[in-house]
Amino acid sequence: MNSVTDPLTAWVLEDPHTRAPLALGLLGALLAVPLVIFAVYIFRLATRAIEQQQFPPAGYRMLRTVEPVTGVAAERQGRIVRAMAILLIAGAIALAALLWRLGALITRAA
């Protein structure tokens, strides 16, 4: 063990039936938050692409110069990216819920 995990381990072991699910749930939330933030960003990008009928939408900086896709193809790409954002949010929520459930199962088995 090290100096960072020792206090956390001691805290969880004081009342493992309550604190283990809480600790794993908080870990799940901490892992899910960046995924949700990124998903919201790409959802907004996709919405702008659908509205403007251009992918990438005007005003977004690119790493290299690319010819934007326009028309129906841009709308299709925007809808695909929007679906990916929704799946990413669902995955982040599932990750947090599964870690919370894992904590409950671990304490029930102990």
N, C-alpha and C positions, 0 to 999 in steps of 0.2 A: 504494500500500500504506500501511498504518498501523503504529503501534508494537505493536499486538496481533497482527496476522497475520504480520508479518515473521519473528519467531522460529519460528512454526509452519511457515511456508513453508520456511524454511531447514532446519528439522528434517526435513520430508518430503523435500526435494530431496537431502538427504545420502544417502538410500537409498530411492529412490521405489518400487522393486519390492517392498519389504517394508512400508514405512511408509504408502504411499498407501492400500492396502486396510485397514490398521489404523486410519488416521485416519478414513476413511469409515465403517468399522464402528463406531468409537466415536461418531461423529456419529449414526449410525442408532440406536445404543443410547440416546444422550442424548435423541433425539427420541421413542423408543419408551417410555421409562420413564414419563413422565406419562400417556401413553395407557393403559398397562397399569394404573397406579394408579387412574385414573378408571374403567376397565372393571371392576376388582375392586370398587370402590365400588358401581357400578350393579348388578353381579351380586349382591352381598349385599343391596342394596335390593330387587331382584326376588325373591330367595329369601324374604326376610321378607314381602313382599307375597303370595307364593303360600302361605306357611305361615299367615298371618293372614287370608287371603281378603279383604284390604283393600288398596287402592292409592290414595294412598300409605299405607304401613304406619304404625301408631300410633307416636308418638314422633319422627317426622321433622318438622322445622320447615319451614314453607312460607312463601313470600314474601307470599302473600295467603291469605285463608281460602277453602278449597275443600271441597266435599262429597266425601268419599272414595267411590270406587267399591268395591262389595262383591260377594262371591259369585263366580260364574263369570266375569263381566267383569273383575274384579280379577285372577283367576288368569290369564286370557288376556293381560292387560296385563303381568303379571309375567313370563310366558313370552316375550312379545315383547321386553321389556327384557333378559331374560337372553340371548336369542339375539343381540341387538344387542351386548351385552357380549362375547360369544364372538367375534363378527365383528370387534369393535374390537381384541381381543387378537390375532386372526389377522392383521389389517392391520398392527398394530404390529410383529409378528414379521416379516411380509413386508417392511415398510419397512426394518428393520435388515438383513435378508438381502439385499435388492436393493442397498442402498448398499454393503454388503461386496462383493457381486459386481461392482458398478460399479467399485470400486477395483481389483479383480483384472483386469477387462477393460481398464481404462485402462493399467495397468502392462504387460499383455501386448502391447498395441498399440504401446507406446512402444519 
